[in-house]
Amino acid sequence: MAHLTLLQRTNTDGFAKPGELIEITGAHELEASDRAILNLLYQHANDSGHLGKKDAEWEISIAALRASRHKGGERVRDSLDRLMRVVVTVPLPDRRTGESRILKTHLFNFFDLSADEGSERATVRFGLPEKLHPILAGSNRWGRIKAEVVCAMTSKYAMALYEMVQLRANMERCLETFPIDRLRDLLGVPPGAYERGNDFMRFVIQPAMLEVNGLSDVSVDLTLERRSRFAPITGVTVAWWRKEGDDFRAAMQERNRSKLGRMARLRGEVETAAPIGTREARADESPPTARWPRSRCPAG
């Protein structure tokens, strides 16, 4: 019991998010703001100490959710609507027979909102689906997720990549190769989107690496796997390592800075006035790729 996720509380490394929730698939309809609110709601439930109770309900202020880049209650409501609609897939081995099964479920059972969402005292009450309770109560795998990191990100792919790495942060190895279809599912890439290698790199991999490397406490390096230079992508190798010293402080400082001009700073662009054509051209450039210091990683 000492190693169950539900017994872990939020600390300086973040809240303990069950691996089953980190590795859900089918969440491609969620936007970045929805993922941020999802984490805030599950953190609130986890820290209550009642996550394993079958009929548990929780209440949180709308203002607390609005802090995740929302300017009004209407935007929060839109996110809650999407979180209610999405159906995700969770691996669910049968404990009695050992059979591999999957659970298709909503992420929340209900949302109960104050009628006046603009009020300072407005709250959201919520509950979790009955089938999710035993999974979360029995989970012994988790990643420490910092809400301030997730809420600083604008790319849902960056959020998903950050959580994937945090789930694996304490493993003996810091390198893993994912089949391309599996990685697309874990990152929440919509089916049929960004199937060309260049599009996948530009709109999924690069934004994810840019924000994880610039805003979180870890660094990542993603390498596309192909049989030849022009062959389709077959997999992606992900390497990760903990930031130290100046890199750690730079990420923390950037999270505390204004979001205005953040993407330019993360790309290493000079924050000075430039002709419009020049800025547009630079926006299309690939962001700098963090290199993997192999000496920091044990063989795995």
C-alpha positions in Angstrom: 0.0 0.0 0.0 2.9 2.4 0.7 3.5 2.7 -3.0 0.0 3.5 -4.2 -0.5 6.7 -6.1 -3.5 7.8 -4.1 -1.3 8.0 -0.9 1.0 10.5 -2.6 0.5 14.2 -1.9 1.6 17.2 -3.8 5.1 18.3 -3.0 7.8 20.6 -4.5 8.0 18.2 -7.5 4.3 18.4 -8.3 1.3 16.2 -7.8 1.3 12.4 -8.4 -0.7 11.7 -11.6 -1.5 8.0 -12.1 0.3 6.5 -15.1 -3.1 5.2 -16.3 -4.2 8.8 -16.8 -1.0 9.9 -18.4 -1.1 7.1 -20.9 -4.7 7.4 -21.9 -5.4 7.4 -25.6 -8.3 9.0 -27.5 -7.8 12.5 -26.0 -7.0 14.1 -29.3 -10.1 16.3 -29.2 -8.8 18.1 -26.1 -7.2 21.5 -26.4 -4.2 22.7 -24.4 -6.5 24.6 -22.0 -8.6 21.5 -21.5 -5.5 19.5 -20.5 -4.4 22.2 -18.1 -7.9 22.1 -16.3 -7.8 18.3 -16.4 -4.6 18.4 -14.3 -5.9 21.0 -11.9 -9.1 19.0 -11.2 -7.2 15.7 -10.7 -4.6 17.3 -8.5 -7.5 18.7 -6.4 -9.1 15.2 -6.1 -5.8 13.5 -5.4 -4.8 16.0 -2.6 -8.2 15.6 -0.9 -7.3 12.1 0.2 -10.6 10.7 -1.1 -9.6 9.7 -4.6 -10.1 6.0 -3.8 -13.6 6.4 -2.4 -16.4 5.2 -4.7 -18.9 8.0 -4.3 -16.4 10.8 -3.7 -17.3 14.3 -5.0 -15.1 17.4 -5.0 -15.5 21.1 -5.2 -13.1 23.7 -6.6 -13.4 27.4 -7.3 -13.8 28.5 -10.9 -11.2 31.2 -10.2 -8.7 28.4 -9.6 -9.4 26.9 -13.0 -9.5 30.3 -14.7 -5.9 30.8 -13.6 -4.9 28.2 -16.3 -4.8 30.8 -19.0 -8.6 31.5 -18.9 -10.0 35.0 -18.8 -13.6 34.2 -18.0 -16.1 31.5 -16.8 -17.3 30.9 -20.3 -13.9 29.6 -21.4 -13.8 27.3 -18.3 -17.3 26.0 -19.2 -16.2 25.3 -22.8 -13.3 23.2 -21.5 -15.6 21.3 -19.1 -17.9 20.6 -22.0 -15.1 19.1 -24.0 -13.8 17.1 -21.0 -17.3 15.6 -20.5 -17.6 14.6 -24.2 -14.3 13.0 -24.8 -14.1 9.2 -24.5 -10.6 7.8 -23.7 -9.1 4.3 -23.7 -7.4 3.0 -20.6 -5.5 -0.4 -20.5 -7.3 -2.6 -17.9 -5.9 -6.0 -17.3 -8.5 -8.3 -15.7 -7.2 -9.0 -12.2 -9.1 -12.3 -11.9 -8.3 -13.9 -15.3 -5.2 -11.9 -16.3 -6.8 -11.2 -19.7 -5.7 -7.9 -21.3 -8.7 -5.6 -21.7 -9.3 -2.0 -22.3 -11.7 0.4 -20.7 -13.5 3.1 -22.8 -14.7 5.8 -20.5 -15.3 9.4 -19.9 -12.9 11.3 -17.7 -15.5 12.8 -15.4 -18.9 11.6 -14.3 -20.5 15.1 -13.9 -19.8 18.8 -13.5 -22.1 20.9 -11.3 -21.4 24.6 -11.8 -22.6 27.8 -10.0 -25.2 29.5 -12.1 -23.3 32.8 -11.8 -19.9 31.7 -13.1 -18.6 35.2 -12.8 -19.0 35.4 -9.1 -15.9 35.3 -6.9 -17.5 32.5 -5.0 -18.5 30.4 -8.1 -17.4 26.8 -7.8 -17.4 23.6 -9.8 -18.4 20.3 -8.2 -17.3 17.1 -10.0 -17.1 13.3 -9.7 -15.2 10.5 -11.5 -16.7 7.6 -13.4 -17.3 4.5 -11.2 -15.1 2.3 -13.4 -12.1 4.7 -13.0 -12.1 4.5 -9.2 -10.6 1.0 -8.8 -8.0 1.8 -11.5 -6.9 5.0 -9.7 -7.1 3.4 -6.3 -4.9 0.5 -7.3 -2.4 2.4 -9.4 1.3 2.1 -8.4 2.8 4.1 -11.2 2.8 7.9 -11.3 4.5 10.9 -12.6 5.1 14.1 -10.6 3.4 16.9 -12.6 3.9 20.5 -11.8 0.7 22.5 -12.5 2.7 25.7 -13.1 4.7 23.9 -15.8 1.6 22.6 -17.6 -0.2 25.9 -17.3 2.7 27.8 -18.8 2.6 25.6 -22.0 0.5 26.4 -25.0 1.0 23.2 -27.0 -1.0 20.2 -25.9 1.7 18.0 -27.4 4.2 19.6 -25.1 2.0 18.9 -22.1 1.6 15.2 -23.1 5.3 14.8 -23.8 6.2 16.4 -20.4 3.8 14.0 -18.6 5.2 11.0 -20.5 8.8 11.9 -19.4 7.7 12.6 -15.8 6.2 9.1 -15.7 9.5 7.6 -16.6 11.7 10.1 -14.6 12.9 7.6 -12.0 13.6 4.7 -14.4 17.2 3.4 -14.6 17.2 4.2 -18.3 16.5 7.6 -19.9 15.9 6.5 -23.5 12.9 4.8 -25.1 11.8 4.2 -28.7 8.1 4.4 -29.4 6.4 3.1 -32.6 5.0 6.1 -34.4 1.4 5.1 -34.0 1.8 4.6 -30.3 3.5 8.0 -29.9 0.8 9.7 -31.9 -1.8 8.2 -29.6 0.1 9.2 -26.4 0.6 12.8 -27.6 -3.0 13.1 -28.7 -2.4 13.7 -32.4 -5.8 13.6 -34.2 -6.2 10.6 -36.6 -5.1 11.5 -40.1 -3.4 14.7 -39.0 0.3 15.5 -39.7 1.0 12.2 -41.4 3.8 13.6 -43.6 7.1 13.5 -41.8 7.8 17.2 -42.3 4.4 18.2 -41.0 4.7 15.9 -38.0 8.1 17.4 -37.1 7.0 21.0 -37.6 3.6 20.9 -35.9 4.0 18.2 -33.3 7.6 17.4 -32.4 9.2 20.8 -32.6 6.5 22.7 -30.5 6.6 19.9 -27.9 10.4 20.0 -27.6 10.5 23.7 -27.6 8.2 24.1 -24.6 9.4 21.1 -22.6 13.0 22.2 -23.0 12.2 25.8 -22.2 9.7 25.6 -19.4 10.0 22.3 -17.5 12.6 20.8 -15.1 13.6 18.2 -17.7 15.2 18.3 -21.1 14.2 16.1 -24.0 15.7 15.1 -27.4 13.5 13.4 -30.0 14.9 11.5 -33.0 12.8 10.3 -35.8 13.4 6.7 -36.8 13.3 5.8 -40.6 14.6 3.0 -42.7 16.1 5.5 -45.0 16.3 9.3 -45.4 13.1 9.6 -47.4 11.2 6.6 -45.9 8.1 7.0 -43.7 8.7 7.5 -40.0 8.5 4.2 -38.2 9.2 5.4 -34.6 10.5 8.1 -32.4 13.3 7.8 -29.9 12.9 9.9 -26.8 15.8 10.8 -24.5 15.4 12.8 -21.3 17.5 14.1 -18.4 17.0 16.3 -15.4 18.0 20.0 -15.8 20.7 21.3 -13.5 22.3 24.6 -12.6 21.7 27.4 -15.2 19.4 25.3 -17.3 17.1 24.7 -14.4 17.1 28.3 -13.3 16.5 29.5 -16.8 13.3 27.4 -17.2 12.0 28.6 -13.8 12.7 32.2 -14.7 10.9 31.9 -18.0 7.8 30.4 -16.4 7.7 33.5 -14.2 8.1 35.9 -17.1 5.3 37.4 -19.2 4.0 35.1 -22.0 4.3 38.0 -24.3 7.3 37.3 -26.5 7.8 33.8 -24.9 7.9 31.8 -28.1 10.5 34.1 -29.6 12.6 33.8 -26.5 12.3 30.0 -26.5 13.4 30.0 -30.1 16.4 32.1 -29.3 15.2 35.0 -31.4 16.3 38.5 -30.5 13.4 40.6 -29.0 14.0 43.6 -31.1 11.8 45.3 -33.8 12.4 43.8 -37.2 10.7 44.0 -40.6 7.5 42.0 -40.8 8.9 39.8 -43.5 11.9 39.0 -41.5 9.8 37.9 -38.4 7.6 35.7 -40.6 10.6 34.0 -42.1 12.2 33.3 -38.7 8.9 31.9 -37.3 9.2 29.1 -39.9 12.7 28.1 -38.8 13.2 25.0 -36.7 13.7 25.7 -33.0 17.1 24.8 -31.6 17.3 21.1 -30.7 18.6 20.3 -27.3 21.4 17.7 -27.6 21.4 14.7 -25.4 24.4 14.5 -23.0 24.8 10.7 -23.1 27.2 10.8 -20.2 24.3 11.7 -17.9 22.3 8.7 -18.7 23.0 5.1 -17.6 23.0 2.4 -20.2 19.5 1.1 -20.5 
